[in-house]
Amino acid sequence: MIRVLAGSWALMLGMLLLMVGNGIQGTLLGIRGGIEGFSTFEMSLVMSAYFVGFLGGSQLAPEMIRRVGHIRVFAALASLISAVLILYPALAHPVSWTVGRVLIGFCFSGVYVTAESWLNNSATNETRGQTLSLYMIVQMAGIVSAQGLLLIADPAGFILFIIPSVLVSISFAPILLSVGPTPAFEATKPMSLRALVRISPTGAIGMFLVGGVYSAQFGMAAVFGTAAGLSVAQISGFIAAIFLGGLLLQFPIGWLSDRMDRRMLILGAAAIGGTAAVVAALVGDTYPALLAAAFVIGGMSNPLYALLIAYTNDYLQPEDMAAASGGLLFINGVGAIIGPVATGWMMGLIGPHGFFLYLAGLMLTLAAYAAYRMTQRAAVPVDETATYAPVMPSSTPVAVEAAQEYALEAAHDEEEPVIAAE
């Protein structure tokens, strides 16, 4: 890990700054929307708009890169991010914010595609797994640390919008000054959704549900906190607990993933996360209980994304893994777009704790479906399963394809001793 960091520290630093900027703006808008008097439904549309843009960016960014190159795409999109962040407080209206969120989601997706291309290009077969792990840690650390920055100024002012704009602008320097020759970029044609569902129903359904869970956490947690009457410090702590749980429990779940029936692990993680959400809805008025529930919910839901990718790989031929990643990401993106709107509807119907009941509904549905699928098909033997690679739900096709490459390389490494013995 140290060797990987020594070779890519500048790129990782730039990505850390980008994630801090993104983490601040997501939470800040949820708080500022309450100050501006936006309704829960209006805020749900604003938050959903980010995922509309993100999904569009993940589809269009590869073509943009092929046309004008990595550096131009990165610089142009990062500049737009910085500008939109500054404009939020000046154009405090739900329609303006919705348009801004579509644009900023599109730009962040394109920036991540570009940076992840450089990162994947710098990794070798021996370091790819460590590189993915370090990248995931940087992403989570950026979001968690962003919550602390919310406490340094009044969310009703301009300073907290200026800070992420500056951080995103600064991120250009370490990334653009450290990268080597721009890598060749080839996007894999995605597998059809029908084929993907036929090959792995649990993977496809699970990715849709996890998309809804993640987008609710990333987009609506601050809206919930504002509606529930939490202070800014309490909201930042609540959101930090969600992603801290996702960071700390990612690796134990990954370790278990390579040693047991993955459907049982999917069932267990989803059931634990869903139960924690139900408990939070019942006793969420107690802040320590709210923090504990947030940690468990995030710790169970975030690793499910990588777990479902690894599970789907178990039923794919090696040559189909990269193609499947595009379909999985699209399904996840559709779920992510729906998530904030559905959460806002639930909160409008039954109050702030509709946030937790929505999360509980999706996660318990995933647990029930995994249990059902266990009765329909035998499990893949543990020694024949693909290697788990840690990736976040906010990853682009580049990072997911890198995870697929890592799984494929690990499979080849396991086969070589057998071939040699023959």
ZIDAWO-V702749 format. One record per pair of residues at least 12 apart in sequence whose C-alpha atoms are under 10 Angstrom apart, sorted by the first residue. I is the first residue (numbers start at 1). J is the second residue. Records with the same first field share a line. If there is no record, write none. Layout:
I=J  J
//
This chain:
1=127  129  130  131  133  134
2=130  134
3=127  130  131
4=122  123  124  127  128  130  131  134
5=130  131  134  135
7=122  123  178
8=118  119  122  123  131  134  175  178  179
9=174  175  178
10=171  173  174  175  176  177  178  179
11=115  116  118  119  135  171  172  173  174  175  176  177  178  179
12=115  119  131  134  135  137  138  139  171  174  175
13=138  142  171  173  174  175
14=115  138  167  168  169  170  171  172  173  174  175  176  178
15=111  112  115  116  135  138  139  142  168  171  172  174  175
16=135  137  138  139  140  141  142  143  145  146  167  168  171
17=138  139  142  143  146  164  166  167  168  169  170  171  172  174
18=78  81  108  111  112  139  142  143  164  165  167  168  169  170  171  172
19=108  112  138  139  140  141  142  143  144  145  146  164  167  168  171
20=138  139  140  141  142  143  144  145  146  147  149  163  164  167  168
21=81  82  85  142  143  146  149  161  162  163  164  165  166  167  168  169  171
22=81  85  104  105  108  142  143  146  164  165  167  168
23=139  140  141  142  143  144  145  146  147  149  150  164  218  219  239  240
24=142  143  144  145  146  147  148  149  150  160  161  163  164  165  236
25=85  88  101  146  147  150  160  161  163  164  165  219
26=47  50  101  143  146  147  218  219  220  221  222  223
27=143  146  147  150  218  219  220  221  222  223  225  232  235  236  239
28=147  150  155  156  160  161  222  223  232  235  236
29=43  46  47  88  89  92  97  155  161  219  220  222  223
30=43  44  46  47  219  220  221  222  223  224  225  226  227  235
31=155  156  221  222  223  224  225  226  227  230  231  232  235
32=88  89  92  154  155  156  157  222  223  226
33=46  92  93  94  97  155  156  222  223  226
34=156  222  223  225  226  227
35=155  156  226
36=89  92  93  94  156
37=93
38=92  93  94
39=94  223  227  344  348
40=220  223  224  226  227  341  343  344  345  346  347  348  351  352
41=340  341  342  343  344  345  346  347  348
42=93  94  95  97  98  341  344
43=94  97  98  219  220  223  340  341  344
44=98  216  219  220  223  338  339  340  341  342  343  344  345  347
45=94  95  97  98  101  219  337  338  340  341  342  344
46=93  94  95  96  97  98  99  100  101  102  219  220  340  341
47=97  98  101  102  105  215  216  218  219  220  223  337  339  340  341  344
48=98  101  102  105  215  216  219  220  336  337  338  339  340  341  342  344
49=97  98  99  100  101  102  103  104  105  106  219  336  337  338  340  341
50=97  98  99  100  101  102  103  104  105  106  107  108  109  215  219  336  337  340
51=101  102  104  105  106  109  211  215  219  333  334  335  336  337  338  339  340  394
52=101  102  103  105  106  333  334  336  337  338
53=99  100  101  102  103  104  105  106  107  108  109  110  333  337
54=101  102  103  104  105  106  107  108  109  110  333  336  337  394  396
55=102  105  106  109  110  329  330  331  332  333  334  336  337  396
56=102  103  105  106  107  109  110  330  333
57=102  103  104  105  106  107  108  109  110  111  112  113  396
58=105  106  107  108  109  110  111  112  113  326  329  330  333  395  396  397  398
59=106  109  110  187  326  329  330  396  397
60=106  109  110
61=73  74  106  107  109  110  111  112  113  114  187
62=110  113  114  185  186  187  188  397  398
63=185  186  187
64=110
65=110  113  114  184  185  186
66=184  185  186  187
69=114  182  183  184  185
70=110  111  113  114  115  117  118  176  181  182  183  184  185
71=111  114  115  172  175  176  179  182
72=114
73=107  110  111  113  114
74=107  108  110  111  112  113  114  115  172  175  176
75=111  169  172  176
76=107  110  111
77=103  104  106  107  108  109  110  111
78=104  107  108  110  111  112  165  168  169  171  172
79=107  165  168  169  172
80=103  104  107  108  165  168  169
81=100  101  103  104  105  106  107  108  111  164  165  168  169
82=104  161  162  163  164  165  166  167  168  169  170
83=100  104  162  165  166  168  169
84=97  99  100  101  103  104  161  165
85=100  101  104  160  161  162  163  164  165  166  168
86=158  159  160  161  162  163  164  165  166
87=100  158  161  162  165
88=100  101  158  161  162
89=155  156  157  158  159  160  161  162
90=158
108=394  396
109=394  395  396  397
110=396
111=396
112=394  395  396  397  398  399
113=395  396  397  398  399
114=182  183  185  396  398
115=175  176  179  398  399
116=132  135  395  396  397  398  399  400  402
117=182  183  184  185  396  397  398  399  402
118=175  178  179  180  181  182  183  184  185  398
119=131  132  135  179  183  398  399  402
120=132  183  398  399  401  402  403  405
121=179  180  181  182  183  184  185  402
122=179  180  183
123=402
124=406
125=405  406  409  410
126=406  409  410
127=406
128=389  402  403  405  406  407  409
129=387  388  389  390  402  403  405  406  407  409  410
130=389  390  406
131=390  402
132=389  390  391  392  399  400  402  403  406
133=250  251  389  390  391
134=390
135=390  391  392  395  399
136=247  250  389  390  391  392  394  395  399
137=246  247  248  250  390  391  392
138=247
139=243  247  391  392  394  395
140=240  243  244  245  246  247  248  392
141=240  243  244  247
142=243
143=218  239  240  243  244
144=236  237  239  240  241  242  243  244  247
145=236  240  244
146=164  236  239  240
147=232  233  235  236  237  238  239  240  241
148=233  236  237  240
149=163  164  236
150=163  232  233  235  236
151=232  233  236
154=232
155=232
185=398
186=398
187=322  323  326  397  398  401
188=320  322  323  324  325  326  397  398  401
189=322  323  324  325  326  327
190=320  321  322  323  324  325  326  327  328  329  330
191=320  321  322  323  324  325  326  327  328
192=323  324  326  327
193=324  326  327  328  330  331
194=327
195=324  327
196=312  316  323  324  325  327  328
197=312  327  328
199=312  313  314  315  316  324
200=308  311  312  313  314  315  316  373
201=312  369  370  373
202=263  266  308  311  312  366  369  370  371  372  373  374
203=263  305  307  308  309  310  311  312  313  315  328  331  370
204=308  309  312  327  328  329  330  331  332
205=308  328  331  332  335  365  366  369  370
206=266  270  304  305  307  308  309  328  331  332  335  362  363  365  366  367  369  370
207=304  305  306  307  308  309  327  328  329  330  331  332  333  334  335  336  366  393
208=305  328  329  330  331  332  333  334  335  336  338  339  362  366
209=305  331  332  334  335  336  338  339  359  361  362  363  365  366
210=270  301  302  303  304  305  308  331  332  333  335  336  339  359  362  363  366  393
211=301  302  305  329  330  331  332  333  334  335  336  337  338  339  362  393  394
212=332  333  334  335  336  337  338  339  340  341  342  343  358  359  362  363
213=297  298  301  302  332  335  336  338  339  340  343  358  359  360  361  362  363  393
214=298  301  302  305  332  335  336  339  340  359  392  393  394
215=332  333  335  336  337  338  339  340  341  343  393  394
216=336  337  338  339  340  341  342  343  344  355  356  358  359
217=239  242  243  294  297  298  301  302  339  340  343  355  356  359
218=239  242  243  336  340  394
219=336  339  340  341  343
220=239  339  340  341  343  344  355
221=235  236  238  239  242  294  340  343  355  356
222=234  235  236  238  239
223=235  340  344  347  352  355
224=343  344  347  351  352  353  354  355  356
225=238  239  352  353  355
226=352
227=347  351  352  353
228=284  285  351  352  353
229=285  352
230=285  287
234=287  290  291
235=291
237=287  290  291  294
238=287  288  290  291  292  293  294  295
239=291  294  295  298
240=291  294  295  298
241=290  291  292  293  294  295  296  297  298  299
242=291  292  293  294  295  296  297  298  299  300  301  302
243=294  295  296  297  298  299  301  302
244=294  295  296  298  299
245=292  293  294  295  296  297  298  299  300  301  302  303
246=294  295  296  297  298  299  300  301  302  303  304  392
247=295  298  299  302  303  390  392
248=295  298  299  303
249=295  296  298  299  300  301  302  303
250=298  299  300  301  302  303  304  306  307  389  390  391  392
251=303  388  389  390
252=303
253=265  266  269  299  300  303  304  306  307  388  390
254=303  304  306  307  310  387  388  389  390
255=387  388
256=388
257=306  307  310  311  382  385  386  387  388  389
258=307  310  382  383  384  385  386  387  388
259=381  382  383  385
260=379  380  381  382  383  385
261=311  374  378  379  380  381  382  385
262=307  308  310  311  312  314  370  379  380  382  385
263=307  308  311  367  369  370  371  373  374  379  380
264=367  370  371  374  379
265=304  307  367  370
266=300  301  303  304  305  307  308  311  363  366  367  369  370  371
267=304  363  364  365  366  367  368  369  370  371  372  374
268=300  364  366  367  370  371
269=296  297  299  300  301  302  303  304  363  364  366  367
270=297  300  301  304  360  362  363  364  365  366  367  368  370
271=297  300  360  363  364  365  366  367  368
272=296  297  299  300  301  360  363  364  367
273=293  294  295  296  297  298  299  300  301  359  360  362  363  364  367
274=293  296  297  300  301  356  357  358  359  360  361  362  363  364  365  366  367
275=293  296  297  356  357  359  360  361  363  364
276=289  290  292  293  294  295  296  297  298  300  356  359  360
277=290  293  294  296  297  353  355  356  357  358  359  360  361  363  364
278=293  353  356  357  358  359  360  361  364
279=293  356  357  360
280=292  293  294  297  353  355  356  357  360
281=293  352  353  354  355  356  357  358  360
282=353  356  357
283=353
284=352  353  356
285=353
293=356
294=356
297=356  359  360  363
300=363
301=359  363  393
302=390  391  392  393  394
303=390  391  392  393
304=390  391  392  393
305=328  329  332  390  391  392  393  394
306=388  389  390  391  392  393  400  403
307=387  388  389  390  391
308=328  388
309=321  324  325  328  329  386  388  389  390  391  400  403  404
310=385  386  387  388  389  390  403  404  407
311=380  385  386  387  388
312=324  325  328  385  386
313=325  385  386  387  388  404  407  408
314=379  380  381  382  384  385  386  387
315=379  380  385  386
316=386
317=408
318=386  404  405  407  408  409  411  412
319=408
320=404
321=400  401  403  404  405  407  408
322=397  398  400  401  402  403  404  405  408
323=401  404
324=400  401  404
325=396  397  398  399  400  401  402  403  404
326=396  397  398  400  401
327=397
328=397  400
329=393  394  395  396  397  400
330=397
332=393  394
333=393  394
336=393
339=358  359  362
340=355  358
342=354  355  358
343=355  356  357  358  359
344=358
345=358
346=358
383=414
384=411  414
385=407  411
386=404  406  407  408  409  410  411
387=403  404  406  407  408  409  410  411
388=403  404  406  407  410
389=402  403  404  405  406  407
390=403
391=403
//
